[in-house]
């Protein structure tokens, strides 16, 4: 999906364009401040995307043809950089994402709106509408967090997934756009203090209780997990800290620095087959992190 809201499908071997679909033009899309930005969700034969249109906020396209499969006309909120999530719950397949004003749940096969939870009852800064972290689902519960002191919330699905109850909110884990990791009943991420500084925090999944809130070089960033290690990526310095997945303390085991590329260190890392991948500017780097 381009920053202008055009969804495209390319041949993976040749790079040839197979189809494209201008979601903004067809659905009267509303641009967030920095343009469109989301990882498209492929669910079976469907590609789920968020044009944030005045006529439909979320749509599904057929992945091979680009033809419209369904559109959620019950929602007309703008998109807000969130990557949609899909999961099964008691025989129902549900898509969850964050829009400008609420967390929403849709039937994955029809696009029908199942429920929504409005931000205005607990978000303190409604002028800043960056809801960039993908929701996390576990055992019938959904966690979201947004940054800018708007904090996070835990939602409980009912028995058939058609209704939700908000269990708790918190500001201890108030993640800007670096993502959140759920590990052994605890959530980890960097807690927004301002755009220039942050702490790294851990809260308990079941009740949002703060476990630690620690400063590391005064900067926030993104993180990823593998083999009981959190790889915390400092967005200002490019340092990567290897931190034990321990809810009691932010214990740095070792660290290294990304040295190539220019600009803020905002690209999220990836891990596959014992390698840590990170892009910075025009460079893509791979690090061997296999246990010896």
Number of C-alpha atoms within 10 A of each C-alpha: 20 12 13 17 23 15 20 15 17 12 10 8 6 7 9 10 11 12 15 15 18 16 23 20 14 12 20 17 25 21 19 17 10 11 14 24 20 19 14 16 17 17 17 9 13 21 19 27 25 34 32 28 25 16 18 23 25 28 23 25 20 17 19 12 13 18 14 14 17 19 21 20 17 13 19 21 22 25 31 28 25 26 22 24 20 21 14 13 16 10 8 13 14 22 21 25 27 32 28 21 19 16 21 20 26 22 19 21 16 13 21 17 18 16 17 20 18 14 20 12 7 14 22 13 13 14 8 15 22 24 28 25 23 24 22 20 19 13 8 17 18 19 23 24 30 28 28 24 22 27 22 22 25 23 20 19 18 14 11 11 21 16 15 21 12 14 14 15 20 19 20 24 33 27 34 29 24 26 21 26 18 19 16 12 11 20 23 28 29 33 31 29 18 14 11 11 18 23 24 24 24 29 23 17 19 13 14 22 15 19 19 19 19 17 16 17 13 14 22 29 30 24 23 21 21 13 11 13 16 25 25 27 30 25 21 17 15 21 19 22 21 22 19 19 24 18 20 12 15 21 15 16 11 11 13 11 12 16 12 13 15 10 10 13 21 19 15 18 20 15 17 9 8 14 14 18 15 20 18 20 14 8 11 11 15 14 11 11 14 10 6 3
